[in-house]
Amino acid sequence: MRLDTPAILATIAILLLILAGLIALQFRLSRAHDRWPGLVLPAISLLFAIFAAAGPVIALNASGGPWPAITATVATFLIFNIPTAAFAGIYLHQRERLNVRHELDRMRAQDL
């Protein structure tokens, strides 16, 4: 079996560009005046994790008992929630920076 290295590298590069674009989009949405746009990507990522975790539950093997399905469901849910945690962390950090900036602007306005 021969590996097609240029195709693999191109796929990795495309995936990294998509990831960078999603992170940049999350920064942009989190800096919006309204708080709801910044919650769109974490919500989509959470829904994706829930649907992905439903797969092992549907494929429950009665002969193996419930524990392999439960373990697979929890592991899948946790792994697929890594982007959710990253997007939520970006959101919380940017909102905190926005709130601090808003407080500083308010204090400057009161000083005048």
C-alpha positions as CSV (number, residue, x, y, z in Angstrom):
1,M,0.0,0.0,0.0
2,R,1.5,3.3,-1.1
3,L,0.6,6.6,0.6
4,D,-0.1,9.6,-1.5
5,T,1.9,12.1,0.6
6,P,1.1,15.3,-1.5
7,A,-2.7,14.6,-1.2
8,I,-2.4,14.0,2.5
9,L,-0.5,17.2,3.0
10,A,-3.0,19.1,0.8
11,T,-5.9,17.8,2.9
12,I,-4.1,18.7,6.1
13,A,-3.4,22.2,4.8
14,I,-7.1,22.7,3.7
15,L,-8.3,21.5,7.1
16,L,-6.0,23.9,8.9
17,L,-7.2,26.8,6.7
18,I,-10.8,25.9,7.6
19,L,-9.9,25.7,11.3
20,A,-8.1,29.1,11.1
21,G,-11.1,30.6,9.4
22,L,-13.5,29.3,12.0
23,I,-11.4,30.6,14.8
24,A,-11.1,34.0,13.1
25,L,-14.9,34.0,12.6
26,Q,-15.4,33.2,16.3
27,F,-13.2,36.1,17.3
28,R,-15.2,38.4,15.0
29,L,-18.6,37.2,16.2
30,S,-17.5,37.4,19.8
31,R,-16.5,41.0,19.4
32,A,-20.0,42.0,18.1
33,H,-22.0,44.5,20.1
34,D,-24.8,42.0,20.7
35,R,-23.8,38.9,22.6
36,W,-25.8,36.3,20.6
37,P,-23.7,36.1,17.4
38,G,-20.7,34.9,19.4
39,L,-22.8,31.9,20.7
40,V,-23.6,30.6,17.2
41,L,-20.4,28.5,16.6
42,P,-20.4,27.0,20.2
43,A,-24.0,26.0,19.8
44,I,-23.5,24.5,16.4
45,S,-20.5,22.6,17.7
46,L,-22.4,21.4,20.8
47,L,-25.3,20.1,18.5
48,F,-22.8,18.3,16.3
49,A,-21.3,16.6,19.4
50,I,-24.7,15.5,20.6
51,F,-25.5,14.0,17.2
52,A,-22.1,12.4,17.0
53,A,-22.6,10.9,20.4
54,A,-25.9,9.4,19.4
55,G,-24.2,7.1,17.0
56,P,-22.9,4.6,19.6
57,V,-26.2,4.6,21.4
58,I,-28.0,3.7,18.1
59,A,-25.5,0.9,17.4
60,L,-25.9,-0.7,20.9
61,N,-24.9,-4.3,20.7
62,A,-27.1,-6.4,22.9
63,S,-24.6,-9.2,23.2
64,G,-21.8,-6.9,24.5
65,G,-23.9,-5.3,27.2
66,P,-24.5,-1.6,27.7
67,W,-21.1,-0.6,29.0
68,P,-19.2,-0.5,25.7
69,A,-21.9,1.7,24.2
70,I,-22.0,4.0,27.2
71,T,-18.2,4.3,27.2
72,A,-18.2,5.0,23.4
73,T,-20.9,7.6,23.8
74,V,-19.2,9.5,26.6
75,A,-15.8,9.3,24.8
76,T,-17.4,10.5,21.5
77,F,-19.2,13.3,23.3
78,L,-16.1,14.5,25.1
79,I,-13.9,14.4,22.0
80,F,-16.4,16.2,19.8
81,N,-16.8,18.9,22.5
82,I,-13.2,20.1,22.3
83,P,-14.1,22.7,19.6
84,T,-17.1,23.7,21.7
85,A,-14.8,24.4,24.7
86,A,-12.4,26.3,22.4
87,F,-15.1,28.4,20.9
88,A,-16.7,29.1,24.3
89,G,-13.3,30.1,25.7
90,I,-12.7,32.5,22.9
91,Y,-16.2,33.9,23.4
92,L,-15.8,34.4,27.1
93,H,-12.4,36.0,26.7
94,Q,-13.5,38.4,24.1
95,R,-16.7,39.3,26.0
96,E,-14.6,40.0,29.1
97,R,-12.3,42.3,27.1
98,L,-15.3,44.0,25.6
99,N,-16.8,44.6,29.1
100,V,-13.5,46.0,30.5
101,R,-13.2,48.3,27.5
102,H,-16.8,49.4,28.0
103,E,-16.1,50.1,31.7
104,L,-13.0,52.1,30.9
105,D,-14.9,54.2,28.4
106,R,-17.6,54.8,31.0
107,M,-15.0,55.9,33.5
108,R,-13.4,58.2,31.0
109,A,-16.7,59.8,30.3
110,Q,-17.4,60.4,34.0
111,D,-14.0,62.0,34.4
112,L,-14.8,64.6,31.8
